[in-house]
Amino acid sequence: MLYRILLYIHIFSVILSIGPFFVLIPLLKKLRTSESAIQQGFLDVFRFAVRLAKHAGHVLVLSGVLLVMVGSWSWKTSWIVMTILLLVSSLFFLARAFSPTIRKFSQPDQDQSRLIYLLRRSIWIYIVLLMIMLLFMVVKPTLW
């Protein structure tokens, strides 16, 4: 029963980590055409999504560790090792990709089209990283 509860928490935290970024994709078009006062509201949504992903990521990692400890998987299992490597990569990426770009919107003489392009690219890179991790966790491939 404990394993199932932890698994539920783990899956729910994955949803909270990935889901908000799909909402941000259509927001980029509105960000491009909005005035600066409204633009700040959209940027607040970006900040919230990044913050939510970070906190959901904490729950995700903790529940994943507990699942390995309670379950029958070894830390040396190939899909767990690959997921951890991707997780570390995504954490570095998340820390560097969004907040610095969002802060630049309030700076004068910034090319907002370029910033929106960077946000779009960052969203897709982050989604791809998370979807690959999700693939490893669902398929559980034996790589070695």
DSSP file (Angstrom, degrees, kcal/mol; ACC not computed):
  #  RESIDUE AA STRUCTURE BP1 BP2  ACC     N-H-->O    O-->H-N    N-H-->O    O-->H-N    TCO  KAPPA ALPHA  PHI   PSI    X-CA   Y-CA   Z-CA
    1    1 A M     >        0   0    0      0, 0.0     4,-2.1     0, 0.0     5,-0.2   0.000 360.0 360.0 360.0 -41.5    0.0    0.0    0.0
    2    2 A L  H  >  +     0   0    0      1,-0.2     4,-2.6     2,-0.2     5,-0.2   0.909 360.0  53.3 -59.9 -42.3    2.9    2.4    0.8
    3    3 A Y  H  > S+     0   0    0      1,-0.2     4,-2.5     2,-0.2    -1,-0.2   0.911 108.6  49.2 -60.3 -42.9    4.4    1.8   -2.6
    4    4 A R  H  > S+     0   0    0      2,-0.2     4,-2.3     1,-0.2    -1,-0.2   0.882 111.0  49.1 -66.1 -38.6    1.1    2.6   -4.4
    5    5 A I  H  X S+     0   0    0     -4,-2.1     4,-2.5     2,-0.2    -1,-0.2   0.931 113.1  47.0 -65.8 -44.8    0.7    5.9   -2.4
    6    6 A L  H  X S+     0   0    0     -4,-2.6     4,-2.6     1,-0.2    -2,-0.2   0.894 111.3  52.0 -62.9 -39.5    4.3    6.9   -3.2
    7    7 A L  H  X S+     0   0    0     -4,-2.5     4,-2.7    -5,-0.2     5,-0.2   0.909 109.3  49.7 -63.3 -41.8    3.8    6.0   -6.8
    8    8 A Y  H  X S+     0   0    0     -4,-2.3     4,-2.7     2,-0.2    -2,-0.2   0.938 112.3  47.1 -61.3 -47.5    0.6    8.1   -7.0
    9    9 A I  H  X S+     0   0    0     -4,-2.5     4,-2.2     1,-0.2    -2,-0.2   0.902 112.5  51.2 -60.4 -41.6    2.5   11.1   -5.4
   10   10 A H  H  X S+     0   0    0     -4,-2.6     4,-1.6     2,-0.2    -2,-0.2   0.928 112.3  44.6 -63.2 -46.9    5.4   10.5   -7.8
   11   11 A I  H  X S+     0   0    0     -4,-2.7     4,-2.1     1,-0.2    -2,-0.2   0.901 112.3  52.3 -65.9 -41.2    3.1   10.5  -10.9
   12   12 A F  H  X S+     0   0    0     -4,-2.7     4,-2.1     1,-0.2    -1,-0.2   0.893 108.3  51.1 -62.3 -39.5    1.1   13.5   -9.7
   13   13 A S  H  X S+     0   0    0     -4,-2.2     4,-1.4     2,-0.2    -1,-0.2   0.828 106.7  54.7 -69.4 -30.0    4.4   15.4   -9.2
   14   14 A V  H  X S+     0   0    0     -4,-1.6     4,-2.2     2,-0.2     5,-0.3   0.931 107.8  49.8 -63.8 -45.0    5.4   14.5  -12.8
   15   15 A I  H  X S+     0   0    0     -4,-2.1     4,-2.5     1,-0.2    -2,-0.2   0.912 111.5  48.3 -59.7 -43.3    2.1   16.0  -14.0
   16   16 A L  H  < S+     0   0    0     -4,-2.1    -1,-0.2     1,-0.2    -2,-0.2   0.766 112.3  50.4 -69.2 -24.6    2.7   19.2  -12.0
   17   17 A S  H  < S+     0   0    0     -4,-1.4    -2,-0.2    39,-0.2    -1,-0.2   0.843 123.5  26.6 -79.9 -34.7    6.3   19.4  -13.4
   18   18 A I  H >X S+     0   0    0     -4,-2.2     3,-1.4    -5,-0.1     4,-0.7   0.876 107.5  69.4 -95.5 -44.5    5.4   19.0  -17.1
   19   19 A G  H >X S+     0   0    0     -4,-2.5     3,-1.3    -5,-0.3     4,-1.0   0.824  91.7  56.2 -50.2 -49.8    1.8   20.3  -17.4
   20   20 A P  H 3> S+     0   0    0      0, 0.0     4,-1.1     0, 0.0    -1,-0.3   0.795  99.6  61.9 -58.2 -27.7    2.3   24.0  -16.8
   21   21 A F  H <> S+     0   0    0     -3,-1.4     4,-0.7     1,-0.2    -2,-0.2   0.799  98.2  55.7 -72.1 -26.7    4.8   24.2  -19.7
   22   22 A F  H << S+     0   0    0     -3,-1.3     3,-0.3    -4,-0.7    -1,-0.2   0.817 105.3  53.6 -70.7 -29.5    2.2   23.1  -22.2
   23   23 A V  H  X S+     0   0    0     -4,-1.0     4,-0.8    -3,-0.2    -2,-0.2   0.802 101.5  60.4 -71.3 -29.1    0.1   26.0  -21.1
   24   24 A L  H  X S+     0   0    0     -4,-1.1     4,-1.1     1,-0.2    -1,-0.2   0.750  87.9  73.8 -72.0 -23.9    2.9   28.5  -21.7
   25   25 A I  H >X S+     0   0    0     -4,-0.7     3,-0.9    -3,-0.3     4,-0.6   0.948 101.7  38.5 -59.6 -52.9    3.2   27.7  -25.4
   26   26 A P  H 3> S+     0   0    0      0, 0.0     4,-1.1     0, 0.0     3,-0.5   0.772 108.4  66.3 -69.2 -21.2    0.0   29.6  -26.4
   27   27 A L  H 3X S+     0   0    0     -4,-0.8     4,-2.3     1,-0.2    -2,-0.2   0.781  88.1  68.1 -67.3 -25.7    0.9   32.3  -23.9
   28   28 A L  H <X S+     0   0    0     -4,-1.1     4,-1.8    -3,-0.9    -1,-0.2   0.884  96.9  51.8 -62.2 -39.0    3.9   33.1  -26.0
   29   29 A K  H  X S+     0   0    0     -4,-0.6     4,-1.3    -3,-0.5    -1,-0.2   0.908 111.7  46.6 -64.3 -40.9    1.7   34.5  -28.9
   30   30 A K  H  X S+     0   0    0     -4,-1.1     4,-0.8     1,-0.2    -2,-0.2   0.857 108.7  55.9 -69.2 -34.3   -0.1   36.7  -26.4
   31   31 A L  H  < S+     0   0    0     -4,-2.3     3,-0.4     1,-0.2    -1,-0.2   0.876 105.2  53.2 -63.1 -37.5    3.1   37.8  -24.9
   32   32 A R  H  < S+     0   0    0     -4,-1.8    -1,-0.2     1,-0.2    -2,-0.2   0.869 116.6  35.9 -66.4 -38.1    4.3   39.0  -28.3
   33   33 A T  H  < S+     0   0    0     -4,-1.3    -1,-0.2    -5,-0.1    -2,-0.2   0.401  97.6 101.6-100.3   2.2    1.3   41.1  -29.0
   34   34 A S  S  < S-     0   0    0     -4,-0.8     2,-0.1    -3,-0.4    -3,-0.0  -0.482  72.4-110.9 -91.5 159.1    0.6   42.5  -25.6
   35   35 A E     >  -     0   0    0     -2,-0.2     4,-2.9     1,-0.1     5,-0.2  -0.371  39.9-100.7 -77.2 164.5    1.3   45.9  -24.0
   36   36 A S  H  > S+     0   0    0      1,-0.2     4,-1.6     2,-0.2     5,-0.1   0.831 120.0  53.1 -63.1 -34.7    3.9   46.1  -21.3
   37   37 A A  H  > S+     0   0    0      2,-0.2     4,-0.8     1,-0.2    -1,-0.2   0.928 116.7  38.6 -66.1 -43.6    1.4   46.3  -18.4
   38   38 A I  H  > S+     0   0    0      1,-0.2     4,-1.7     2,-0.2     3,-0.5   0.842 109.4  63.4 -73.2 -34.0   -0.4   43.1  -19.6
   39   39 A Q  H  X S+     0   0    0     -4,-2.9     4,-2.5     1,-0.2    -1,-0.2   0.866  96.3  58.0 -58.6 -37.5    2.9   41.6  -20.6
   40   40 A Q  H  X S+     0   0    0     -4,-1.6     4,-1.9     1,-0.2    -1,-0.2   0.866 103.1  53.6 -62.7 -35.5    4.0   41.6  -16.9
   41   41 A G  H  X S+     0   0    0     -4,-0.8     4,-1.5    -3,-0.5    -1,-0.2   0.911 109.3  47.7 -63.4 -42.4    0.9   39.5  -16.1
   42   42 A F  H  X S+     0   0    0     -4,-1.7     4,-1.8     1,-0.2    -2,-0.2   0.890 110.4  52.0 -65.0 -39.3    1.9   36.9  -18.6
   43   43 A L  H  X S+     0   0    0     -4,-2.5     4,-2.6     1,-0.2    -1,-0.2   0.843 104.6  56.9 -66.9 -32.3    5.5   37.0  -17.3
   44   44 A D  H  X S+     0   0    0     -4,-1.9     4,-2.6     2,-0.2    -1,-0.2   0.880 104.2  52.8 -63.4 -37.2    4.1   36.4  -13.8
   45   45 A V  H  X S+     0   0    0     -4,-1.5     4,-2.5     2,-0.2    -2,-0.2   0.908 108.9  49.9 -63.5 -41.5    2.4   33.2  -15.2
   46   46 A F  H  X S+     0   0    0     -4,-1.8     4,-2.4     2,-0.2     5,-0.2   0.939 110.9  49.0 -60.1 -47.5    5.8   32.1  -16.5
   47   47 A R  H  X S+     0   0    0     -4,-2.6     4,-2.5     1,-0.2    -2,-0.2   0.915 111.6  49.3 -59.4 -42.8    7.4   32.7  -13.1
   48   48 A F  H  X S+     0   0    0     -4,-2.6     4,-3.0     2,-0.2    -1,-0.2   0.912 110.0  50.9 -63.2 -43.0    4.6   30.8  -11.4
   49   49 A A  H  X S+     0   0    0     -4,-2.5     4,-2.4     2,-0.2    -1,-0.2   0.908 112.1  46.6 -62.6 -42.3    5.0   27.8  -13.8
   50   50 A V  H  X S+     0   0    0     -4,-2.4     4,-2.2     2,-0.2    -1,-0.2   0.920 113.7  48.3 -65.7 -43.8    8.7   27.7  -13.3
   51   51 A R  H  X S+     0   0    0     -4,-2.5     4,-2.4    -5,-0.2     5,-0.2   0.914 112.0  49.6 -62.2 -43.7    8.3   27.9   -9.5
   52   52 A L  H  X S+     0   0    0     -4,-3.0     4,-2.8     1,-0.2     5,-0.3   0.911 110.5  50.4 -62.2 -42.8    5.6   25.2   -9.6
   53   53 A A  H  X S+     0   0    0     -4,-2.4     4,-2.0    -5,-0.2    -1,-0.2   0.891 110.0  50.9 -63.4 -39.2    7.9   22.9  -11.6
   54   54 A K  H  X S+     0   0    0     -4,-2.2     4,-1.4     2,-0.2    -2,-0.2   0.947 114.4  42.0 -63.5 -48.6   10.7   23.5   -9.2
   55   55 A H  H  X S+     0   0    0     -4,-2.4     4,-1.7     1,-0.2    -2,-0.2   0.890 114.5  50.5 -68.9 -38.9    8.6   22.6   -6.1
   56   56 A A  H  X S+     0   0    0     -4,-2.8     4,-2.7     1,-0.2    -1,-0.2   0.862 106.6  58.0 -64.0 -33.6    6.9   19.7   -7.9
   57   57 A G  H  X S+     0   0    0     -4,-2.0     4,-2.6    -5,-0.3    -1,-0.2   0.855 101.8  53.8 -63.4 -35.5   10.4   18.5   -8.8
   58   58 A H  H  X S+     0   0    0     -4,-1.4     4,-2.5     2,-0.2    -1,-0.2   0.937 112.0  44.0 -63.3 -45.4   11.4   18.4   -5.1
   59   59 A V  H  X S+     0   0    0     -4,-1.7     4,-2.9     1,-0.2     5,-0.3   0.896 112.4  54.5 -64.5 -39.8    8.4   16.1   -4.5
   60   60 A L  H  X S+     0   0    0     -4,-2.7     4,-2.1     2,-0.2    -2,-0.2   0.928 111.0  43.8 -59.5 -48.1    9.2   14.1   -7.6
   61   61 A V  H  X S+     0   0    0     -4,-2.6     4,-2.6     2,-0.2     5,-0.2   0.939 115.4  47.8 -65.2 -47.6   12.8   13.5   -6.4
   62   62 A L  H  X S+     0   0    0     -4,-2.5     4,-2.3     1,-0.2    -2,-0.2   0.928 114.3  45.7 -61.1 -46.2   11.8   12.6   -2.9
   63   63 A S  H  X S+     0   0    0     -4,-2.9     4,-2.3     1,-0.2    -1,-0.2   0.869 112.2  52.8 -66.8 -34.6    9.0   10.3   -3.9
   64   64 A G  H  X S+     0   0    0     -4,-2.1     4,-2.1    -5,-0.3    -2,-0.2   0.912 109.2  48.6 -64.4 -43.0   11.4    8.7   -6.5
   65   65 A V  H  X S+     0   0    0     -4,-2.6     4,-2.2     1,-0.2    -2,-0.2   0.934 113.0  47.7 -61.5 -45.9   14.0    8.0   -3.9
   66   66 A L  H  X S+     0   0    0     -4,-2.3     4,-2.8     1,-0.2     5,-0.3   0.873 108.7  54.8 -64.8 -36.7   11.4    6.5   -1.5
   67   67 A L  H  X S+     0   0    0     -4,-2.3     4,-2.7     2,-0.2     6,-0.3   0.909 109.6  46.7 -62.4 -41.7   10.1    4.4   -4.4
   68   68 A V  H  < S+     0   0    0     -4,-2.1    -2,-0.2     2,-0.2    -1,-0.2   0.905 114.6  47.7 -66.5 -40.1   13.5    2.9   -5.0
   69   69 A M  H  < S+     0   0    0     -4,-2.2    -2,-0.2     1,-0.2    -1,-0.2   0.893 120.9  35.7 -68.0 -39.8   14.0    2.3   -1.3
   70   70 A V  H  < S+     0   0    0     -4,-2.8    -2,-0.2    -5,-0.2    -1,-0.2   0.823 115.3  63.4 -82.5 -32.9   10.6    0.7   -0.8
   71   71 A G  S  < S-     0   0    0     -4,-2.7    -3,-0.1    -5,-0.3    -4,-0.0   0.060  93.8-101.3 -84.5-166.9   10.5   -1.1   -4.1
   72   72 A S  S    S+     0   0    0      2,-0.1     2,-0.2     0, 0.0    -4,-0.1   0.305  79.7 113.2-101.1   7.6   12.6   -3.8   -5.7
   73   73 A W        -     0   0    0     -6,-0.3     2,-0.3    -5,-0.1    -2,-0.1  -0.529  57.6-136.9 -85.0 148.6   14.7   -1.6   -8.0
   74   74 A S    >   -     0   0    0     -2,-0.2     3,-1.5     1,-0.1     6,-0.2  -0.714  18.6-123.9 -98.2 153.0   18.4   -1.0   -7.6
   75   75 A W  T 3  S+     0   0    0     -2,-0.3    -1,-0.1     1,-0.3    -2,-0.0   0.693 112.7  59.8 -66.0 -17.8   20.1    2.3   -7.9
   76   76 A K  T 3  S+     0   0    0      4,-0.1    -1,-0.3     5,-0.1     2,-0.1   0.432  73.5 124.0 -91.2  -0.3   22.3    0.7  -10.6
   77   77 A T    X>  -     0   0    0     -3,-1.5     4,-2.5     1,-0.1     3,-0.6  -0.404  68.2-127.2 -62.2 134.7   19.3   -0.1  -12.8
   78   78 A S  H 3> S+     0   0    0      1,-0.3     4,-2.6     2,-0.2     5,-0.2   0.870 105.0  48.8 -58.6 -43.5   20.0    1.5  -16.2
   79   79 A W  H 3> S+     0   0    0     62,-0.4     4,-1.8     1,-0.2    -1,-0.3   0.817 112.4  49.9 -69.9 -27.8   16.7    3.4  -16.6
   80   80 A I  H <> S+     0   0    0     -3,-0.6     4,-2.3     2,-0.2    -2,-0.2   0.920 111.5  48.0 -72.7 -43.6   17.1    4.8  -13.0
   81   81 A V  H  X S+     0   0    0     -4,-2.5     4,-2.3     1,-0.2    -2,-0.2   0.930 113.8  47.1 -60.6 -46.2   20.7    5.9  -13.7
   82   82 A M  H  X S+     0   0    0     -4,-2.6     4,-2.4     1,-0.2    -1,-0.2   0.887 111.1  51.6 -64.5 -38.9   19.6    7.5  -17.0
   83   83 A T  H  X S+     0   0    0     -4,-1.8     4,-2.5    -5,-0.2    -1,-0.2   0.905 109.6  49.8 -64.2 -40.8   16.7    9.2  -15.4
   84   84 A I  H  X S+     0   0    0     -4,-2.3     4,-2.5     2,-0.2    -2,-0.2   0.912 110.3  50.3 -64.7 -42.1   18.9   10.7  -12.7
   85   85 A L  H  X S+     0   0    0     -4,-2.3     4,-2.0     1,-0.2    -2,-0.2   0.924 113.6  45.2 -61.6 -44.0   21.4   12.0  -15.3
   86   86 A L  H  X S+     0   0    0     -4,-2.4     4,-2.8     2,-0.2    -2,-0.2   0.869 110.6  55.2 -67.0 -35.8   18.5   13.6  -17.2
   87   87 A L  H  X S+     0   0    0     -4,-2.5     4,-2.3     2,-0.2    -2,-0.2   0.936 108.2  47.2 -62.3 -46.8   17.1   15.0  -14.0
   88   88 A V  H  X S+     0   0    0     -4,-2.5     4,-2.0     1,-0.2    -1,-0.2   0.917 113.3  49.7 -61.2 -42.8   20.4   16.7  -13.1
   89   89 A S  H  X S+     0   0    0     -4,-2.0     4,-2.4     1,-0.2    -2,-0.2   0.918 110.8  48.9 -61.2 -44.0   20.6   18.1  -16.6
   90   90 A S  H  X S+     0   0    0     -4,-2.8     4,-3.1     2,-0.2    -1,-0.2   0.847 107.8  55.0 -68.0 -32.7   17.0   19.4  -16.4
   91   91 A L  H  X S+     0   0    0     -4,-2.3     4,-2.0     2,-0.2    -1,-0.2   0.931 110.9  44.4 -65.2 -44.7   17.7   21.0  -13.0
   92   92 A F  H  X S+     0   0    0     -4,-2.0     4,-1.5     2,-0.2    -2,-0.2   0.917 115.7  48.7 -63.1 -42.2   20.6   23.0  -14.4
   93   93 A F  H  X S+     0   0    0     -4,-2.4     4,-2.4     1,-0.2     3,-0.3   0.934 110.3  50.0 -63.7 -46.6   18.6   23.8  -17.5
   94   94 A L  H  X>S+     0   0    0     -4,-3.1     4,-0.9     1,-0.2     5,-0.5   0.884 110.1  51.4 -60.0 -39.8   15.6   25.0  -15.5
   95   95 A A  H  <5S+     0   0    0     -4,-2.0    -1,-0.2    -5,-0.2    -2,-0.2   0.825 121.3  31.5 -67.6 -31.1   17.8   27.2  -13.3
   96   96 A R  H  <5S+     0   0    0     -4,-1.5    -2,-0.2    -3,-0.3    -1,-0.2   0.652 112.9  58.4-101.8 -17.6   19.5   28.9  -16.3
   97   97 A A  H  <5S+     0   0    0     -4,-2.4     4,-0.3    -5,-0.2    -3,-0.2   0.877 110.3  23.2 -88.3 -37.9   16.8   29.0  -19.0
   98   98 A F  T  X5S+     0   0    0     -4,-0.9     4,-2.8    -5,-0.2     5,-0.2   0.932 112.1  50.9-102.2 -56.0   13.8   30.8  -17.7
   99   99 A S  H  ><S+     0   0    0     -5,-0.5     4,-2.4     1,-0.2     5,-0.2   0.901 110.8  48.5 -58.7 -46.6   14.4   33.3  -14.9
  100  100 A P  H  > S+     0   0    0      0, 0.0     4,-1.2     0, 0.0    -1,-0.2   0.905 114.9  46.7 -60.5 -38.4   17.3   35.2  -16.5
  101  101 A T  H  > S+     0   0    0     -4,-0.3     4,-0.6     2,-0.2     3,-0.2   0.913 111.5  50.5 -68.8 -42.1   15.3   35.6  -19.8
  102  102 A I  H >< S+     0   0    0     -4,-2.8     3,-1.1     1,-0.2     4,-0.4   0.890 107.5  54.6 -63.2 -39.4   12.1   36.7  -18.0
  103  103 A R  H >< S+     0   0    0     -4,-2.4     3,-1.3     1,-0.2     4,-0.3   0.836  98.2  64.0 -62.4 -32.5   14.1   39.3  -16.0
  104  104 A K  H >< S+     0   0    0     -4,-1.2     3,-1.2     1,-0.3    -1,-0.2   0.723  85.2  74.2 -66.9 -20.6   15.4   40.8  -19.3
  105  105 A F  T << S+     0   0    0     -3,-1.1    -1,-0.3    -4,-0.6    -2,-0.2   0.816  95.8  50.2 -62.1 -29.1   11.9   41.8  -20.3
  106  106 A S  T <  S+     0   0    0     -3,-1.3    -1,-0.3    -4,-0.4    -2,-0.2   0.539  92.4  94.7 -87.8  -5.5   12.0   44.6  -17.8
  107  107 A Q  S X  S-     0   0    0     -3,-1.2     3,-0.7    -4,-0.3    -3,-0.0  -0.665  81.2-113.8 -86.1 139.2   15.3   45.9  -19.0
  108  108 A P  T 3  S+     0   0    0      0, 0.0    -1,-0.1     0, 0.0    -2,-0.1  -0.290  93.5  24.8 -68.2 157.1   15.3   48.7  -21.6
  109  109 A D  T 3  S+     0   0    0      1,-0.2     2,-0.4     0, 0.0    -2,-0.0   0.777  83.4 144.6  61.3  31.9   16.5   48.1  -25.1
  110  110 A Q    <   -     0   0    0     -3,-0.7     2,-1.1    -5,-0.1    -1,-0.2  -0.827  56.3-121.7 -98.5 139.9   15.9   44.4  -25.1
  111  111 A D     >  -     0   0    0     -2,-0.4     4,-2.0     1,-0.2     3,-0.3  -0.689  26.1-168.3 -79.0 100.8   14.8   42.7  -28.3
  112  112 A Q  H  > S+     0   0    0     -2,-1.1     4,-2.6     1,-0.2     5,-0.2   0.820  83.4  58.4 -66.6 -31.0   11.5   41.2  -27.1
  113  113 A S  H  > S+     0   0    0      2,-0.2     4,-2.1     1,-0.2    -1,-0.2   0.915 107.9  47.4 -62.2 -41.2   11.1   39.0  -30.2
  114  114 A R  H  > S+     0   0    0     -3,-0.3     4,-2.5     2,-0.2    -2,-0.2   0.909 111.4  50.4 -65.1 -42.8   14.5   37.4  -29.3
  115  115 A L  H  X S+     0   0    0     -4,-2.0     4,-2.4     2,-0.2    -2,-0.2   0.899 110.6  49.2 -63.5 -40.6   13.5   36.9  -25.7
  116  116 A I  H  X S+     0   0    0     -4,-2.6     4,-2.6     2,-0.2    -1,-0.2   0.894 109.9  51.9 -65.4 -39.4   10.2   35.3  -26.7
  117  117 A Y  H  X S+     0   0    0     -4,-2.1     4,-2.7    -5,-0.2    -2,-0.2   0.925 109.8  49.4 -60.4 -44.5   12.2   33.0  -29.1
  118  118 A L  H  X S+     0   0    0     -4,-2.5     4,-2.5     1,-0.2    -2,-0.2   0.898 111.2  49.3 -63.2 -40.6   14.5   32.0  -26.2
  119  119 A L  H  X S+     0   0    0     -4,-2.4     4,-2.6     2,-0.2    -1,-0.2   0.927 111.5  49.0 -63.5 -44.4   11.5   31.3  -24.0
  120  120 A R  H  X S+     0   0    0     -4,-2.6     4,-2.2     1,-0.2    -2,-0.2   0.939 113.0  46.7 -60.4 -47.5    9.9   29.1  -26.7
  121  121 A R  H  X S+     0   0    0     -4,-2.7     4,-2.4     1,-0.2    -1,-0.2   0.909 112.5  50.3 -61.8 -42.0   13.1   27.2  -27.3
  122  122 A S  H  X S+     0   0    0     -4,-2.5     4,-2.6    -5,-0.2     5,-0.2   0.890 108.1  53.2 -64.6 -40.0   13.6   26.7  -23.6
  123  123 A I  H  X S+     0   0    0     -4,-2.6     4,-2.6     1,-0.2    -1,-0.2   0.947 112.1  44.4 -59.4 -48.8   10.0   25.5  -23.1
  124  124 A W  H  X S+     0   0    0     -4,-2.2     4,-2.5     2,-0.2    -2,-0.2   0.886 112.8  50.5 -67.9 -38.7   10.5   22.8  -25.8
  125  125 A I  H  X S+     0   0    0     -4,-2.4     4,-2.5     2,-0.2    -1,-0.2   0.937 113.1  46.8 -62.3 -45.3   13.9   21.7  -24.6
  126  126 A Y  H  X S+     0   0    0     -4,-2.6     4,-2.5     1,-0.2    -2,-0.2   0.911 111.9  50.1 -64.4 -42.4   12.6   21.3  -21.1
  127  127 A I  H  X S+     0   0    0     -4,-2.6     4,-2.6    -5,-0.2    -1,-0.2   0.924 111.0  49.5 -61.1 -44.3    9.5   19.4  -22.3
  128  128 A V  H  X S+     0   0    0     -4,-2.5     4,-2.2     2,-0.2    -2,-0.2   0.924 110.4  50.2 -62.4 -44.4   11.7   17.1  -24.3
  129  129 A L  H  X S+     0   0    0     -4,-2.5     4,-2.0     1,-0.2    -1,-0.2   0.935 114.0  45.0 -58.4 -46.1   14.0   16.4  -21.4
  130  130 A L  H  X S+     0   0    0     -4,-2.5     4,-2.5     1,-0.2    -2,-0.2   0.867 111.3  52.4 -68.0 -35.7   11.0   15.7  -19.1
  131  131 A M  H  X S+     0   0    0     -4,-2.6     4,-2.2     2,-0.2    -1,-0.2   0.853 108.2  51.2 -70.2 -32.8    9.3   13.5  -21.7
  132  132 A I  H  X S+     0   0    0     -4,-2.2     4,-2.3     2,-0.2    -2,-0.2   0.914 110.9  48.7 -67.5 -41.9   12.5   11.4  -22.1
  133  133 A M  H  X S+     0   0    0     -4,-2.0     4,-2.2     1,-0.2    -2,-0.2   0.924 110.8  50.8 -60.6 -43.0   12.7   11.0  -18.4
  134  134 A L  H  X S+     0   0    0     -4,-2.5     4,-2.2     1,-0.2     5,-0.3   0.895 107.3  54.1 -61.3 -40.4    9.0   10.0  -18.4
  135  135 A L  H  X>S+     0   0    0     -4,-2.2     4,-2.9     1,-0.2     5,-0.6   0.931 108.3  48.9 -58.9 -46.4    9.8    7.5  -21.2
  136  136 A F  H  X5S+     0   0    0     -4,-2.3     4,-1.5     1,-0.2    -2,-0.2   0.901 112.9  47.7 -60.7 -40.8   12.5    5.9  -19.0
  137  137 A M  H  <5S+     0   0    0     -4,-2.2    -1,-0.2     2,-0.2    -2,-0.2   0.832 119.8  37.3 -72.4 -31.1   10.2    5.6  -16.0
  138  138 A V  H  <5S+     0   0    0     -4,-2.2    -2,-0.2    -5,-0.2    -3,-0.2   0.920 126.5  33.3 -85.7 -47.8    7.3    4.1  -18.0
  139  139 A V  H  <5S-     0   0    0     -4,-2.9    -3,-0.2    -5,-0.3    -2,-0.2   0.837  84.0-158.8 -78.7 -33.9    9.1    1.8  -20.4
  140  140 A K     << -     0   0    0     -4,-1.5    -4,-0.1    -5,-0.6    -3,-0.1   0.947  17.4-160.8  52.8  57.2   12.0    0.9  -18.0
  141  141 A P        -     0   0    0      0, 0.0     2,-0.8     0, 0.0   -62,-0.4  -0.348  17.2-128.0 -69.7 147.8   14.4   -0.1  -20.8
  142  142 A T        +     0   0    0      1,-0.2   -65,-0.0   -64,-0.1    -2,-0.0  -0.860  34.6 168.0 -94.1 109.4   17.4   -2.3  -20.0
  143  143 A L              0   0    0     -2,-0.8    -1,-0.2     1,-0.0   -66,-0.0   0.672 360.0 360.0 -98.7 -20.6   20.3   -0.5  -21.4
  144  144 A W              0   0    0      0, 0.0    -2,-0.1     0, 0.0   -67,-0.0   0.275 360.0 360.0-152.6 360.0   23.1   -2.5  -19.8
